[in-house]
Amino acid sequence: MQTDNLPESIQRKTPFILVVTRNGHMSEPVMDYAVNVAERMHCSILAAHINTLPFYRDGGRRSNLFTTAMQESAAMFEAKAAAKGVGVEHASDSGKIGKAVKRLCHPGGRRIEFVVVDQGIKLDEVTAQSPVPVFTVNSPKYKAGLQRKTSHSHFFQKGVHRMSTATRKRHVQNTFIFGGLTAALYAAVFTSQEAVMTYFTKGGIYAALPVALVFAVSYFHGNFTSSFWSALGIESSKTTATRTAEIRVEKPVTAPARKDTRPRAEVNA
Amino acid sequence: MHGPVTEVLQFIDLNAYSVLFLFLVGFIGGLVSGFIGSGGAFVLTPGMMSLGVPGTVAVASNMCHKFPKALVGAIKRFKYGQVDIKLGLIMGVFAEIGVQIGIMVQRSILEKFGQAGSNLYVSFIFVVVLVTVGSFVMRDAIKMKKSTGPVKVGTALARRLQQIELWPMITFKTANLRISMWFLVPVALATGMLAATIAVGGFIGVPGLMYIIGATSIVASATELVIAFVMGLGGTLIWAYYGSVDIRLVMIILAGSLFGVQLGAIGTTYVKDYMIKYVMAVIMLIVAVSRFFAIPKYLNELHVTSLSETSVSLMTRISFGVMCFALLTGATIILVNLFKARSLERAVLARG
């Protein structure tokens, strides 16, 4: 890396903080942290959305949702940064996180001071490849987890596709696919009733036949009925779906520690 | 019951009426099972027999439809985070042992007192268990409904038992409890024995999990599905070994019951905790009534009473009717609550 040989103009350019996410929606604490630090250090922000599964086999559905989510996320980041007078640039890439970070930190491009990674990225993957320090943002308010990925959907108008939302159309599709398979299975059994009844009631080792058949029925018909009700819009309660009845709470012996809700960085250079 | 079948089995011809009947009973039974963890099976065996299916085939086919239904229900409710798989599997294994003990007890009674004595024994167990456990669950459900403050988790008995450190202690994460295996085993054995006697182990299994082990009613009813799966699979393998499963009947019932079990499982995410207890208690108490009507027939056979042939057959029919009524009542309560809670939630979401 011969940074000395680079033209002066590049070296003098405003430094950037690279913020990397592999989720469609970047989590808010990460955005807040990046904006605060960038303001303090007179940096700009380079927000990178990395699609780590570009070839996910669902007919491009994931990639489309990812792009939509990314646009939402970018708009939100810009709004946050504009409020503090920080510049934001966006980059999207696909492939492995480590390699993408390495590409973005390339000395020929922008000058990256350090990297901030979002939830869902393994730190080792980035630190192994990154030429600059890497930070994660540890926010007590938002625990890492899948359910937080889309936490700022309220920011945008309703009805926008979200990455974790399975659409009604998909349920209808599944209803027809599994409905067809179930119908085929039933038709096969009932058209050849005689043969089926002869073999299935032979007993002994033939006992495996009825058991295997009902397992097949429970798979095909189970999936069919599940998507059938979902396609009709009859699904589990939105408010209590994650509730597993009453959860036993043990009383703490000591006074609970006061919560520090500020996002903060962890150094892992 | 699981003995070798020596007589030549008769498999019935299916017609539109019997197909429709099995499908509907399957659906309603599935709905109830998905919601309270078991049930529905007690109507299917006599129901199939009324269509002319021989007793052995009816019991075997009922058993064979039970475990796929329980499997599908358990998977669905696992997605909602309600199932404690470890608890279910351990209980299931001991319940299977309980089934074998139950069969031995049945056999010895059959040898000593004959068919009528055995039937009377089954009815007696039916009435005693359903009335005592059913009224206890009902009382608890009403108490829970009335209480406005924070609900106390687990009964005093369950909390006491959980404090006894007796090797081997087992921790159950989803059920959120730690208890000695020595308290699980009797509940599981009783569940299996009841299943062997009256075909619905859940009437002891679910209350046992709630009041003795200390799980919540949602976790208890969901975990019962795993127990039912283990017991049902074991029973089916034995019945199928003797070739008594009529796969056509099983598939027709399953066609209906899988629709039901999904809907029942969805229902649990909408209702309050006491609702599961309430539905369970209502069904248990009504079924207990139905068995009263079955007793005169057996008393007649034992020559204790001498009622006329017509009144006995009428009583038998009433008994079956009341059982169907029990299932229908349970299904209605579940559906009404599901759709009420759903439209309420939609209204709230639309507003907010």
Interface residues (C-beta under 8 A of the other chain):
Chain A: Y186 V189 F190 Q193 V196 M197 F200 T201 K202 G203 G204 Y206 A207 A208 L209 P210 V211 L213 V214 F215 V217 S218 H221 G222 F224 T225 S226 F228 W229 I234 E235 S236 S237 K238 T239 T240 A241 T242 R243 T244 A245 E246 I247 R248
Chain B: L9 F11 C64 H65 F67 P68 K69 L71 V72 I75 K76 Y80 G81 Q82 V151 V153 T174 N176 L177 T216 S217 I218 V219 L233 T236 L237 A240 Y241 Y242 G243 S244 V245 D246 I247 R248 V250 M251 L254 A255 L258 F259 V261 Q262 L263 I266 T269 Y270 D273 A341 R342 E345 L349
